[in-house]
Amino acid sequence: MEENCDTYLKTDDSKVINMKCITWVKKMDECLAVCTKTVGCSVEDGSTHKICKINNSESYKKLNKYFEE
């Protein structure tokens, strides 16, 4: 039986998103704004998902590793 290799992240509003569906990510201090819409998002109007280190440390670490080099 084949395992599902998709990676899912929990957002601060308790939604679960597939990493394959992420359009872009913006780092803001200890939080990440994540866009999953194909038509784009805006951080100002709240159309992004928020993942903060203090609320969802595992999801934050999975995404934040792409900002560390």
mmCIF file of the N, C-alpha and C atoms, coordinates in Angstrom:
data_MODEL
# 
_entry.id   MODEL 
# 
loop_
_atom_site.group_PDB 
_atom_site.id 
_atom_site.type_symbol 
_atom_site.label_atom_id 
_atom_site.label_alt_id 
_atom_site.label_comp_id 
_atom_site.label_asym_id 
_atom_site.label_entity_id 
_atom_site.label_seq_id 
_atom_site.pdbx_PDB_ins_code 
_atom_site.Cartn_x 
_atom_site.Cartn_y 
_atom_site.Cartn_z 
_atom_site.occupancy 
_atom_site.B_iso_or_equiv 
_atom_site.pdbx_formal_charge 
_atom_site.auth_seq_id 
_atom_site.auth_comp_id 
_atom_site.auth_asym_id 
_atom_site.auth_atom_id 
_atom_site.pdbx_PDB_model_num 
ATOM 1   N N  . MET A 1 1  ? 0.841  -1.173 0.000  1.00 0.00 ? 1  MET A N  1 
ATOM 2   C CA . MET A 1 1  ? 0.000  0.000  0.000  1.00 0.00 ? 1  MET A CA 1 
ATOM 3   C C  . MET A 1 1  ? 0.890  1.242  0.000  1.00 0.00 ? 1  MET A C  1 
ATOM 4   N N  . GLU A 1 2  ? 0.565  2.211  -0.838 1.00 0.00 ? 2  GLU A N  1 
ATOM 5   C CA . GLU A 1 2  ? 1.356  3.423  -0.967 1.00 0.00 ? 2  GLU A CA 1 
ATOM 6   C C  . GLU A 1 2  ? 0.938  4.453  0.083  1.00 0.00 ? 2  GLU A C  1 
ATOM 7   N N  . GLU A 1 3  ? 1.946  5.100  0.715  1.00 0.00 ? 3  GLU A N  1 
ATOM 8   C CA . GLU A 1 3  ? 1.663  6.118  1.715  1.00 0.00 ? 3  GLU A CA 1 
ATOM 9   C C  . GLU A 1 3  ? 1.429  7.461  1.054  1.00 0.00 ? 3  GLU A C  1 
ATOM 10  N N  . ASN A 1 4  ? 0.585  8.272  1.676  1.00 0.00 ? 4  ASN A N  1 
ATOM 11  C CA . ASN A 1 4  ? 0.329  9.621  1.199  1.00 0.00 ? 4  ASN A CA 1 
ATOM 12  C C  . ASN A 1 4  ? 1.468  10.518 1.673  1.00 0.00 ? 4  ASN A C  1 
ATOM 13  N N  . CYS A 1 5  ? 2.165  11.164 0.746  1.00 0.00 ? 5  CYS A N  1 
ATOM 14  C CA . CYS A 1 5  ? 3.337  11.967 1.089  1.00 0.00 ? 5  CYS A CA 1 
ATOM 15  C C  . CYS A 1 5  ? 3.021  13.452 1.230  1.00 0.00 ? 5  CYS A C  1 
ATOM 16  N N  . ASP A 1 6  ? 1.756  13.825 1.201  1.00 0.00 ? 6  ASP A N  1 
ATOM 17  C CA . ASP A 1 6  ? 1.387  15.228 1.342  1.00 0.00 ? 6  ASP A CA 1 
ATOM 18  C C  . ASP A 1 6  ? 1.698  15.711 2.747  1.00 0.00 ? 6  ASP A C  1 
ATOM 19  N N  . THR A 1 7  ? 2.086  16.978 2.852  1.00 0.00 ? 7  THR A N  1 
ATOM 20  C CA . THR A 1 7  ? 2.357  17.585 4.146  1.00 0.00 ? 7  THR A CA 1 
ATOM 21  C C  . THR A 1 7  ? 1.277  18.621 4.420  1.00 0.00 ? 7  THR A C  1 
ATOM 22  N N  . TYR A 1 8  ? 0.679  18.538 5.586  1.00 0.00 ? 8  TYR A N  1 
ATOM 23  C CA . TYR A 1 8  ? -0.390 19.447 5.971  1.00 0.00 ? 8  TYR A CA 1 
ATOM 24  C C  . TYR A 1 8  ? 0.065  20.326 7.124  1.00 0.00 ? 8  TYR A C  1 
ATOM 25  N N  . LEU A 1 9  ? -0.458 21.551 7.148  1.00 0.00 ? 9  LEU A N  1 
ATOM 26  C CA . LEU A 1 9  ? -0.134 22.515 8.191  1.00 0.00 ? 9  LEU A CA 1 
ATOM 27  C C  . LEU A 1 9  ? -1.416 22.976 8.868  1.00 0.00 ? 9  LEU A C  1 
ATOM 28  N N  . LYS A 1 10 ? -1.349 23.152 10.178 1.00 0.00 ? 10 LYS A N  1 
ATOM 29  C CA . LYS A 1 10 ? -2.491 23.686 10.916 1.00 0.00 ? 10 LYS A CA 1 
ATOM 30  C C  . LYS A 1 10 ? -2.289 25.194 11.051 1.00 0.00 ? 10 LYS A C  1 
ATOM 31  N N  . THR A 1 11 ? -3.331 25.960 10.742 1.00 0.00 ? 11 THR A N  1 
ATOM 32  C CA . THR A 1 11 ? -3.252 27.412 10.843 1.00 0.00 ? 11 THR A CA 1 
ATOM 33  C C  . THR A 1 11 ? -3.772 27.868 12.203 1.00 0.00 ? 11 THR A C  1 
ATOM 34  N N  . ASP A 1 12 ? -3.577 29.146 12.498 1.00 0.00 ? 12 ASP A N  1 
ATOM 35  C CA . ASP A 1 12 ? -4.017 29.686 13.784 1.00 0.00 ? 12 ASP A CA 1 
ATOM 36  C C  . ASP A 1 12 ? -5.541 29.664 13.940 1.00 0.00 ? 12 ASP A C  1 
ATOM 37  N N  . ASP A 1 13 ? -6.265 29.663 12.818 1.00 0.00 ? 13 ASP A N  1 
ATOM 38  C CA . ASP A 1 13 ? -7.727 29.601 12.899 1.00 0.00 ? 13 ASP A CA 1 
ATOM 39  C C  . ASP A 1 13 ? -8.241 28.164 12.784 1.00 0.00 ? 13 ASP A C  1 
ATOM 40  N N  . SER A 1 14 ? -7.365 27.204 13.113 1.00 0.00 ? 14 SER A N  1 
ATOM 41  C CA . SER A 1 14 ? -7.682 25.768 13.162 1.00 0.00 ? 14 SER A CA 1 
ATOM 42  C C  . SER A 1 14 ? -8.098 25.170 11.821 1.00 0.00 ? 14 SER A C  1 
ATOM 43  N N  . LYS A 1 15 ? -7.611 25.742 10.739 1.00 0.00 ? 15 LYS A N  1 
ATOM 44  C CA . LYS A 1 15 ? -7.816 25.151 9.421  1.00 0.00 ? 15 LYS A CA 1 
ATOM 45  C C  . LYS A 1 15 ? -6.572 24.349 9.080  1.00 0.00 ? 15 LYS A C  1 
ATOM 46  N N  . VAL A 1 16 ? -6.732 23.353 8.226  1.00 0.00 ? 16 VAL A N  1 
ATOM 47  C CA . VAL A 1 16 ? -5.610 22.526 7.793  1.00 0.00 ? 16 VAL A CA 1 
ATOM 48  C C  . VAL A 1 16 ? -5.418 22.758 6.296  1.00 0.00 ? 16 VAL A C  1 
ATOM 49  N N  . ILE A 1 17 ? -4.178 23.080 5.912  1.00 0.00 ? 17 ILE A N  1 
ATOM 50  C CA . ILE A 1 17 ? -3.899 23.334 4.501  1.00 0.00 ? 17 ILE A CA 1 
ATOM 51  C C  . ILE A 1 17 ? -2.790 22.400 4.021  1.00 0.00 ? 17 ILE A C  1 
ATOM 52  N N  . ASN A 1 18 ? -2.871 22.037 2.760  1.00 0.00 ? 18 ASN A N  1 
ATOM 53  C CA . ASN A 1 18 ? -1.867 21.199 2.131  1.00 0.00 ? 18 ASN A CA 1 
ATOM 54  C C  . ASN A 1 18 ? -0.737 22.110 1.637  1.00 0.00 ? 18 ASN A C  1 
ATOM 55  N N  . MET A 1 19 ? 0.498  21.759 1.917  1.00 0.00 ? 19 MET A N  1 
ATOM 56  C CA . MET A 1 19 ? 1.624  22.589 1.499  1.00 0.00 ? 19 MET A CA 1 
ATOM 57  C C  . MET A 1 19 ? 1.696  22.733 -0.020 1.00 0.00 ? 19 MET A C  1 
ATOM 58  N N  . LYS A 1 20 ? 1.182  21.752 -0.749 1.00 0.00 ? 20 LYS A N  1 
ATOM 59  C CA . LYS A 1 20 ? 1.188  21.827 -2.213 1.00 0.00 ? 20 LYS A CA 1 
ATOM 60  C C  . LYS A 1 20 ? 0.286  22.937 -2.738 1.00 0.00 ? 20 LYS A C  1 
ATOM 61  N N  . CYS A 1 21 ? -0.654 23.394 -1.926 1.00 0.00 ? 21 CYS A N  1 
ATOM 62  C CA . CYS A 1 21 ? -1.616 24.424 -2.342 1.00 0.00 ? 21 CYS A CA 1 
ATOM 63  C C  . CYS A 1 21 ? -1.152 25.841 -2.016 1.00 0.00 ? 21 CYS A C  1 
ATOM 64  N N  . ILE A 1 22 ? 0.008  25.993 -1.429 1.00 0.00 ? 22 ILE A N  1 
ATOM 65  C CA . ILE A 1 22 ? 0.499  27.319 -1.041 1.00 0.00 ? 22 ILE A CA 1 
ATOM 66  C C  . ILE A 1 22 ? 1.001  28.065 -2.268 1.00 0.00 ? 22 ILE A C  1 
ATOM 67  N N  . THR A 1 23 ? 0.501  29.290 -2.434 1.00 0.00 ? 23 THR A N  1 
ATOM 68  C CA . THR A 1 23 ? 0.911  30.160 -3.528 1.00 0.00 ? 23 THR A CA 1 
ATOM 69  C C  . THR A 1 23 ? 2.127  30.986 -3.124 1.00 0.00 ? 23 THR A C  1 
ATOM 70  N N  . TRP A 1 24 ? 2.062  31.601 -1.934 1.00 0.00 ? 24 TRP A N  1 
ATOM 71  C CA . TRP A 1 24 ? 3.202  32.349 -1.404 1.00 0.00 ? 24 TRP A CA 1 
ATOM 72  C C  . TRP A 1 24 ? 3.114  32.438 0.113  1.00 0.00 ? 24 TRP A C  1 
ATOM 73  N N  . VAL A 1 25 ? 4.269  32.770 0.745  1.00 0.00 ? 25 VAL A N  1 
ATOM 74  C CA . VAL A 1 25 ? 4.362  32.921 2.200  1.00 0.00 ? 25 VAL A CA 1 
ATOM 75  C C  . VAL A 1 25 ? 5.134  34.194 2.492  1.00 0.00 ? 25 VAL A C  1 
ATOM 76  N N  . LYS A 1 26 ? 4.635  34.980 3.440  1.00 0.00 ? 26 LYS A N  1 
ATOM 77  C CA . LYS A 1 26 ? 5.335  36.187 3.879  1.00 0.00 ? 26 LYS A CA 1 
ATOM 78  C C  . LYS A 1 26 ? 5.641  36.040 5.361  1.00 0.00 ? 26 LYS A C  1 
ATOM 79  N N  . LYS A 1 27 ? 6.909  36.247 5.711  1.00 0.00 ? 27 LYS A N  1 
ATOM 80  C CA . LYS A 1 27 ? 7.322  36.142 7.105  1.00 0.00 ? 27 LYS A CA 1 
ATOM 81  C C  . LYS A 1 27 ? 7.139  37.486 7.789  1.00 0.00 ? 27 LYS A C  1 
ATOM 82  N N  . MET A 1 28 ? 6.495  37.448 8.948  1.00 0.00 ? 28 MET A N  1 
ATOM 83  C CA . MET A 1 28 ? 6.261  38.652 9.742  1.00 0.00 ? 28 MET A CA 1 
ATOM 84  C C  . MET A 1 28 ? 6.618  38.339 11.196 1.00 0.00 ? 28 MET A C  1 
ATOM 85  N N  . ASP A 1 29 ? 7.836  38.709 11.595 1.00 0.00 ? 29 ASP A N  1 
ATOM 86  C CA . ASP A 1 29 ? 8.357  38.413 12.933 1.00 0.00 ? 29 ASP A CA 1 
ATOM 87  C C  . ASP A 1 29 ? 8.258  36.920 13.231 1.00 0.00 ? 29 ASP A C  1 
ATOM 88  N N  . GLU A 1 30 ? 7.458  36.526 14.201 1.00 0.00 ? 30 GLU A N  1 
ATOM 89  C CA . GLU A 1 30 ? 7.328  35.117 14.589 1.00 0.00 ? 30 GLU A CA 1 
ATOM 90  C C  . GLU A 1 30 ? 6.053  34.494 14.014 1.00 0.00 ? 30 GLU A C  1 
ATOM 91  N N  . CYS A 1 31 ? 5.530  35.083 12.943 1.00 0.00 ? 31 CYS A N  1 
ATOM 92  C CA . CYS A 1 31 ? 4.336  34.565 12.273 1.00 0.00 ? 31 CYS A CA 1 
ATOM 93  C C  . CYS A 1 31 ? 4.580  34.489 10.772 1.00 0.00 ? 31 CYS A C  1 
ATOM 94  N N  . LEU A 1 32 ? 3.788  33.667 10.099 1.00 0.00 ? 32 LEU A N  1 
ATOM 95  C CA . LEU A 1 32 ? 3.847  33.529 8.653  1.00 0.00 ? 32 LEU A CA 1 
ATOM 96  C C  . LEU A 1 32 ? 2.454  33.765 8.090  1.00 0.00 ? 32 LEU A C  1 
ATOM 97  N N  . ALA A 1 33 ? 2.356  34.599 7.059  1.00 0.00 ? 33 ALA A N  1 
ATOM 98  C CA . ALA A 1 33 ? 1.106  34.803 6.337  1.00 0.00 ? 33 ALA A CA 1 
ATOM 99  C C  . ALA A 1 33 ? 1.172  33.890 5.118  1.00 0.00 ? 33 ALA A C  1 
ATOM 100 N N  . VAL A 1 34 ? 0.173  33.031 4.951  1.00 0.00 ? 34 VAL A N  1 
ATOM 101 C CA . VAL A 1 34 ? 0.188  32.018 3.900  1.00 0.00 ? 34 VAL A CA 1 
ATOM 102 C C  . VAL A 1 34 ? -1.003 32.233 2.958  1.00 0.00 ? 34 VAL A C  1 
ATOM 103 N N  . CYS A 1 35 ? -0.716 32.326 1.659  1.00 0.00 ? 35 CYS A N  1 
ATOM 104 C CA . CYS A 1 35 ? -1.762 32.466 0.645  1.00 0.00 ? 35 CYS A CA 1 
ATOM 105 C C  . CYS A 1 35 ? -1.954 31.121 -0.046 1.00 0.00 ? 35 CYS A C  1 
ATOM 106 N N  . THR A 1 36 ? -3.210 30.695 -0.158 1.00 0.00 ? 36 THR A N  1 
ATOM 107 C CA . THR A 1 36 ? -3.526 29.444 -0.850 1.00 0.00 ? 36 THR A CA 1 
ATOM 108 C C  . THR A 1 36 ? -4.453 29.672 -2.045 1.00 0.00 ? 36 THR A C  1 
ATOM 109 N N  . LYS A 1 37 ? -4.791 30.920 -2.316 1.00 0.00 ? 37 LYS A N  1 
ATOM 110 C CA . LYS A 1 37 ? -5.694 31.236 -3.430 1.00 0.00 ? 37 LYS A CA 1 
ATOM 111 C C  . LYS A 1 37 ? -4.913 31.391 -4.726 1.00 0.00 ? 37 LYS A C  1 
ATOM 112 N N  . THR A 1 38 ? -5.444 30.859 -5.804 1.00 0.00 ? 38 THR A N  1 
ATOM 113 C CA . THR A 1 38 ? -4.779 30.966 -7.103 1.00 0.00 ? 38 THR A CA 1 
ATOM 114 C C  . THR A 1 38 ? -4.897 32.378 -7.679 1.00 0.00 ? 38 THR A C  1 
ATOM 115 N N  . VAL A 1 39 ? -5.865 33.156 -7.215 1.00 0.00 ? 39 VAL A N  1 
ATOM 116 C CA . VAL A 1 39 ? -6.050 34.521 -7.708 1.00 0.00 ? 39 VAL A CA 1 
ATOM 117 C C  . VAL A 1 39 ? -5.296 35.550 -6.861 1.00 0.00 ? 39 VAL A C  1 
ATOM 118 N N  . GLY A 1 40 ? -4.588 35.076 -5.840 1.00 0.00 ? 40 GLY A N  1 
ATOM 119 C CA . GLY A 1 40 ? -3.801 35.962 -4.991 1.00 0.00 ? 40 GLY A CA 1 
ATOM 120 C C  . GLY A 1 40 ? -4.500 36.304 -3.689 1.00 0.00 ? 40 GLY A C  1 
ATOM 121 N N  . CYS A 1 41 ? -3.715 36.870 -2.776 1.00 0.00 ? 41 CYS A N  1 
ATOM 122 C CA . CYS A 1 41 ? -4.199 37.234 -1.446 1.00 0.00 ? 41 CYS A CA 1 
ATOM 123 C C  . CYS A 1 41 ? -3.615 38.584 -1.063 1.00 0.00 ? 41 CYS A C  1 
ATOM 124 N N  . SER A 1 42 ? -4.130 39.128 0.014  1.00 0.00 ? 42 SER A N  1 
ATOM 125 C CA . SER A 1 42 ? -3.595 40.357 0.573  1.00 0.00 ? 42 SER A CA 1 
ATOM 126 C C  . SER A 1 42 ? -3.507 40.202 2.085  1.00 0.00 ? 42 SER A C  1 
ATOM 127 N N  . VAL A 1 43 ? -2.356 40.526 2.630  1.00 0.00 ? 43 VAL A N  1 
ATOM 128 C CA . VAL A 1 43 ? -2.178 40.436 4.079  1.00 0.00 ? 43 VAL A CA 1 
ATOM 129 C C  . VAL A 1 43 ? -3.084 41.451 4.762  1.00 0.00 ? 43 VAL A C  1 
ATOM 130 N N  . GLU A 1 44 ? -3.271 42.616 4.137  1.00 0.00 ? 44 GLU A N  1 
ATOM 131 C CA . GLU A 1 44 ? -4.053 43.697 4.742  1.00 0.00 ? 44 GLU A CA 1 
ATOM 132 C C  . GLU A 1 44 ? -5.539 43.366 4.877  1.00 0.00 ? 44 GLU A C  1 
ATOM 133 N N  . ASP A 1 45 ? -6.113 42.652 3.920  1.00 0.00 ? 45 ASP A N  1 
ATOM 134 C CA . ASP A 1 45 ? -7.555 42.382 3.990  1.00 0.00 ? 45 ASP A CA 1 
ATOM 135 C C  . ASP A 1 45 ? -7.893 41.065 4.679  1.00 0.00 ? 45 ASP A C  1 
ATOM 136 N N  . GLY A 1 46 ? -6.898 40.361 5.174  1.00 0.00 ? 46 GLY A N  1 
ATOM 137 C CA . GLY A 1 46 ? -7.144 39.139 5.935  1.00 0.00 ? 46 GLY A CA 1 
ATOM 138 C C  . GLY A 1 46 ? -7.445 37.912 5.091  1.00 0.00 ? 46 GLY A C  1 
ATOM 139 N N  . SER A 1 47 ? -7.072 37.929 3.817  1.00 0.00 ? 47 SER A N  1 
ATOM 140 C CA . SER A 1 47 ? -7.357 36.775 2.964  1.00 0.00 ? 47 SER A CA 1 
ATOM 141 C C  . SER A 1 47 ? -6.267 35.706 3.028  1.00 0.00 ? 47 SER A C  1 
ATOM 142 N N  . THR A 1 48 ? -5.293 35.900 3.917  1.00 0.00 ? 48 THR A N  1 
ATOM 143 C CA . THR A 1 48 ? -4.243 34.897 4.100  1.00 0.00 ? 48 THR A CA 1 
ATOM 144 C C  . THR A 1 48 ? -4.526 34.085 5.366  1.00 0.00 ? 48 THR A C  1 
ATOM 145 N N  . HIS A 1 49 ? -3.866 32.943 5.464  1.00 0.00 ? 49 HIS A N  1 
ATOM 146 C CA . HIS A 1 49 ? -3.903 32.142 6.685  1.00 0.00 ? 49 HIS A CA 1 
ATOM 147 C C  . HIS A 1 49 ? -2.695 32.543 7.519  1.00 0.00 ? 49 HIS A C  1 
ATOM 148 N N  . LYS A 1 50 ? -2.859 32.566 8.821  1.00 0.00 ? 50 LYS A N  1 
ATOM 149 C CA . LYS A 1 50 ? -1.780 32.970 9.719  1.00 0.00 ? 50 LYS A CA 1 
ATOM 150 C C  . LYS A 1 50 ? -1.284 31.755 10.497 1.00 0.00 ? 50 LYS A C  1 
ATOM 151 N N  . ILE A 1 51 ? 0.033  31.593 10.533 1.00 0.00 ? 51 ILE A N  1 
ATOM 152 C CA . ILE A 1 51 ? 0.656  30.525 11.322 1.00 0.00 ? 51 ILE A CA 1 
ATOM 153 C C  . ILE A 1 51 ? 1.714  31.185 12.192 1.00 0.00 ? 51 ILE A C  1 
ATOM 154 N N  . CYS A 1 52 ? 1.479  31.217 13.488 1.00 0.00 ? 52 CYS A N  1 
ATOM 155 C CA . CYS A 1 52 ? 2.411  31.847 14.425 1.00 0.00 ? 52 CYS A CA 1 
ATOM 156 C C  . CYS A 1 52 ? 3.145  30.781 15.242 1.00 0.00 ? 52 CYS A C  1 
ATOM 157 N N  . LYS A 1 53 ? 4.379  31.065 15.536 1.00 0.00 ? 53 LYS A N  1 
ATOM 158 C CA . LYS A 1 53 ? 5.227  30.133 16.289 1.00 0.00 ? 53 LYS A CA 1 
ATOM 159 C C  . LYS A 1 53 ? 4.617  29.791 17.641 1.00 0.00 ? 53 LYS A C  1 
ATOM 160 N N  . ILE A 1 54 ? 4.057  30.784 18.303 1.00 0.00 ? 54 ILE A N  1 
ATOM 161 C CA . ILE A 1 54 ? 3.503  30.563 19.647 1.00 0.00 ? 54 ILE A CA 1 
ATOM 162 C C  . ILE A 1 54 ? 2.240  29.688 19.618 1.00 0.00 ? 54 ILE A C  1 
ATOM 163 N N  . ASN A 1 55 ? 1.469  29.743 18.540 1.00 0.00 ? 55 ASN A N  1 
ATOM 164 C CA . ASN A 1 55 ? 0.205  28.993 18.462 1.00 0.00 ? 55 ASN A CA 1 
ATOM 165 C C  . ASN A 1 55 ? 0.351  27.614 17.815 1.00 0.00 ? 55 ASN A C  1 
ATOM 166 N N  . ASN A 1 56 ? 1.172  27.512 16.787 1.00 0.00 ? 56 ASN A N  1 
ATOM 167 C CA . ASN A 1 56 ? 1.337  26.264 16.035 1.00 0.00 ? 56 ASN A CA 1 
ATOM 168 C C  . ASN A 1 56 ? 2.808  26.053 15.710 1.00 0.00 ? 56 ASN A C  1 
ATOM 169 N N  . SER A 1 57 ? 3.573  25.702 16.706 1.00 0.00 ? 57 SER A N  1 
ATOM 170 C CA . SER A 1 57 ? 5.028  25.626 16.544 1.00 0.00 ? 57 SER A CA 1 
ATOM 171 C C  . SER A 1 57 ? 5.468  24.593 15.501 1.00 0.00 ? 57 SER A C  1 
ATOM 172 N N  . GLU A 1 58 ? 4.785  23.454 15.407 1.00 0.00 ? 58 GLU A N  1 
ATOM 173 C CA . GLU A 1 58 ? 5.177  22.427 14.429 1.00 0.00 ? 58 GLU A CA 1 
ATOM 174 C C  . GLU A 1 58 ? 4.965  22.911 12.996 1.00 0.00 ? 58 GLU A C  1 
ATOM 175 N N  . SER A 1 59 ? 3.811  23.475 12.727 1.00 0.00 ? 59 SER A N  1 
ATOM 176 C CA . SER A 1 59 ? 3.528  23.997 11.384 1.00 0.00 ? 59 SER A CA 1 
ATOM 177 C C  . SER A 1 59 ? 4.466  25.157 11.053 1.00 0.00 ? 59 SER A C  1 
ATOM 178 N N  . TYR A 1 60 ? 4.711  26.011 12.029 1.00 0.00 ? 60 TYR A N  1 
ATOM 179 C CA . TYR A 1 60 ? 5.609  27.147 11.834 1.00 0.00 ? 60 TYR A CA 1 
ATOM 180 C C  . TYR A 1 60 ? 7.015  26.662 11.456 1.00 0.00 ? 60 TYR A C  1 
ATOM 181 N N  . LYS A 1 61 ? 7.509  25.656 12.166 1.00 0.00 ? 61 LYS A N  1 
ATOM 182 C CA . LYS A 1 61 ? 8.850  25.129 11.896 1.00 0.00 ? 61 LYS A CA 1 
ATOM 183 C C  . LYS A 1 61 ? 8.941  24.524 10.499 1.00 0.00 ? 61 LYS A C  1 
ATOM 184 N N  . LYS A 1 62 ? 7.888  23.806 10.069 1.00 0.00 ? 62 LYS A N  1 
ATOM 185 C CA . LYS A 1 62 ? 7.889  23.179 8.744  1.00 0.00 ? 62 LYS A CA 1 
ATOM 186 C C  . LYS A 1 62 ? 8.027  24.215 7.636  1.00 0.00 ? 62 LYS A C  1 
ATOM 187 N N  . LEU A 1 63 ? 7.365  25.356 7.782  1.00 0.00 ? 63 LEU A N  1 
ATOM 188 C CA . LEU A 1 63 ? 7.419  26.388 6.760  1.00 0.00 ? 63 LEU A CA 1 
ATOM 189 C C  . LEU A 1 63 ? 8.608  27.335 6.938  1.00 0.00 ? 63 LEU A C  1 
ATOM 190 N N  . ASN A 1 64 ? 8.937  27.654 8.151  1.00 0.00 ? 64 ASN A N  1 
ATOM 191 C CA . ASN A 1 64 ? 9.999  28.618 8.423  1.00 0.00 ? 64 ASN A CA 1 
ATOM 192 C C  . ASN A 1 64 ? 11.365 28.104 7.977  1.00 0.00 ? 64 ASN A C  1 
ATOM 193 N N  . LYS A 1 65 ? 11.553 26.807 7.874  1.00 0.00 ? 65 LYS A N  1 
ATOM 194 C CA . LYS A 1 65 ? 12.848 26.262 7.464  1.00 0.00 ? 65 LYS A CA 1 
ATOM 195 C C  . LYS A 1 65 ? 13.243 26.744 6.070  1.00 0.00 ? 65 LYS A C  1 
ATOM 196 N N  . TYR A 1 66 ? 12.256 27.118 5.249  1.00 0.00 ? 66 TYR A N  1 
ATOM 197 C CA . TYR A 1 66 ? 12.556 27.631 3.909  1.00 0.00 ? 66 TYR A CA 1 
ATOM 198 C C  . TYR A 1 66 ? 13.104 29.059 3.929  1.00 0.00 ? 66 TYR A C  1 
ATOM 199 N N  . PHE A 1 67 ? 12.958 29.755 5.069  1.00 0.00 ? 67 PHE A N  1 
ATOM 200 C CA . PHE A 1 67 ? 13.490 31.101 5.211  1.00 0.00 ? 67 PHE A CA 1 
ATOM 201 C C  . PHE A 1 67 ? 14.873 31.111 5.815  1.00 0.00 ? 67 PHE A C  1 
ATOM 202 N N  . GLU A 1 68 ? 15.309 29.989 6.360  1.00 0.00 ? 68 GLU A N  1 
ATOM 203 C CA . GLU A 1 68 ? 16.625 29.887 6.999  1.00 0.00 ? 68 GLU A CA 1 
ATOM 204 C C  . GLU A 1 68 ? 17.645 29.340 6.031  1.00 0.00 ? 68 GLU A C  1 
ATOM 205 N N  . GLU A 1 69 ? 18.731 30.008 5.892  1.00 0.00 ? 69 GLU A N  1 
ATOM 206 C CA . GLU A 1 69 ? 19.820 29.525 5.033  1.00 0.00 ? 69 GLU A CA 1 
ATOM 207 C C  . GLU A 1 69 ? 21.140 29.930 5.577  1.00 0.00 ? 69 GLU A C  1 
# 
